Amino acid sequence: MTERLSRLIQMYVVLAIGFSIPIVSSTMFFLGRRHQRPASHRNLVFTLIYEGIGLLCLYCVLKYQKRGFGDIGFSVRLYLAEAGHTFVLFFCALLLGTVTFNVLNIVHSFTLMHGSPSKFNNAAIFGSGLSVFAILYVLLSPFYEELLVRAFLITEITQLYQKANLAVFVSVALQTSYHLYQGIPGAFSHIPTFWLFSAYYVRTRRIFPVILAHLLLDAQALSWYAGHLH
């Protein structure tokens, strides 16, 4: 087996372990085979364990390849300029997501010809009330998503195929696929954010500012949801 084929298989293993359940589950929600319910504590604990397994799998593959998280651009060291990048990424993503979501909602409504599309309920992610498990999810999920689907995937595809544009496309497509449970407007409204984060990573090869921007977005969503519970 050639080294290239071995790395391809390892990449597929990491992605299969890390995203097979989210993609299948999201597709079933999108097709109406499953219905959204508030996430229970058991659901949130399962999600935390699953994401932890995904990160552990990535660590094992990198270790097998005699690499580490630093080789895919991860370091907790944050330069002053990168702190500024974090907030720029956050505010740009927030603006792009809001505008795109509203535009897609309008287009979707006219296309369906029977009123506005049903709104996604954030309780399906955070549960019916604010809990420590929801907070832990918000803290862990950005590391899980950005390290696997952004830093690792883009690095592997770029090195294996020498095509950064292909790497960004695959990363954005994969990330969009497991957000389909939010419906077309919800899932597609994330595409500008996914592209922005991917473009930043390709340009800088630094993933920590992207992780922090993602964390700020999730924390903002949780804060908004908690503020509307009552």
Secondary structure, 3 states (H helix, E strand, C coil): CCHHHHHHHHHHHHHHHHHHHHHHHHHHHHCCCCCCCCCCHHHHHHHHHHHHHHHHHHHHHHHHCCCCHHHHCCCCCCCHHHHHHHHHHHHHHHHHHHHHHHHHHHHHHHHHCCCCCCCCCCHHHHCCCCCHHHHHHHHHHHHHHHHHHHHHHHHHHHHHHCCHHHHHHHHHHHHHHCCHHHHHHHHHCCHHHHHHHHHHHHHHCCCHHHHHHHHHHHHHHHHHHHHCCC
